[in-house]
Amino acid sequence: MTTFCNDILNGKVALVTGGATGIGKEIARTLGRHGARLCIASRKQENLEAASKEFESEGLECMWVPCDVREADQVEHVVRETVRRFGGLDILVNNAAGNFPAPITGISYNGFKSIVDIDLRGTYNVTKAAFEATLKEHGGHIVNITAPFEGVGVAMQAHVAAAKSGVDSLTRSCAVEFGPYGIRVNAVAPGAMADTEGMARFSSVAGETEGGSSCPLGYIGAKQDIANAVLFLLSDAAAYVTGQVIAVDGGVSVDMLKLRLPKD
Ligand code: NAP
């Protein structure tokens, strides 16, 4: 359940990359529960099939198309198939991303390239394909899932931080160029979210509590918190919001000194 009426996305079609697992799956489910017809796309067919079946068992309408967001022809195929099946596309959530924790000297040349290719170039590829094929005709929404890394240095995540800072920048540029087409472009930057692949990988090196329960709000966020923020951005409540990166991280990204004062 969310605070929004469950019909606010009725008649809308949403493409969620990486929508078969983790945060992307929760976003897709939440958009579906609020009326959107779904297309989920990523590389692993078995995950796509399983998630799609799960959604359908919950009464949601979902198609899936295997796709590597690094490949422009595959990305264009996904957009074409979505429009062919559902008659259009209104919402794009660029969630697909790679991640592995490593110090700068421990990242291979190819590993760095791979993260930039998936996170940044992948976001660009799907955005361009969706804009040209359909969004520019009738407007819509793009929400990029990034990370709260801009303006700070992040140990073990130099490759991800570089790629996601590029995504943040792309979000703002797309908002500027696409605004006249009636397209709002925003980003959501999750902190450490419980029960996710990203958190599992990072906590293997940082410890379960770092970056999560040590945040000002004092607890690790849930995937639903991210889905709720995406839903807000898609709703009329955010009608005048574009080009923004909204951190949903319990305040960790603004907490410089990490001092906790005793409560009165
Ligand atoms: P996840 O479950 O590993 O999700 C990543 C998704 O991206 C997977 O479904 C994966 O599917 C897909 N993907 C990876 N490479 C792809 C490619 N080349 N082409 C198409 N799809 C690809 O991770 P998550 O933790 O939920 O993360 C979701 C998003 O939140 C990411 O953008 C991540 O950077 C961001 N984030 C997460 C956290 C966190 O705490 N979890 C924190 C900050 C930011 P396939 O393997 O099937 O391709």
Boltz pocket constraint, residues with backbone or C-beta under 6 A from the ligand:
constraints:
  - pocket:
      binder: B
      contacts: [[A, 17], [A, 18], [A, 19], [A, 20], [A, 21], [A, 22], [A, 23], [A, 24], [A, 41], [A, 42], [A, 43], [A, 44], [A, 45], [A, 47], [A, 67], [A, 68], [A, 69], [A, 70], [A, 94], [A, 95], [A, 96], [A, 97], [A, 98], [A, 99], [A, 118], [A, 122], [A, 145], [A, 146], [A, 147], [A, 148], [A, 189], [A, 190], [A, 191], [A, 192], [A, 193], [A, 194], [A, 196], [A, 197], [A, 198], [A, 199]]
      max_distance: 6.0
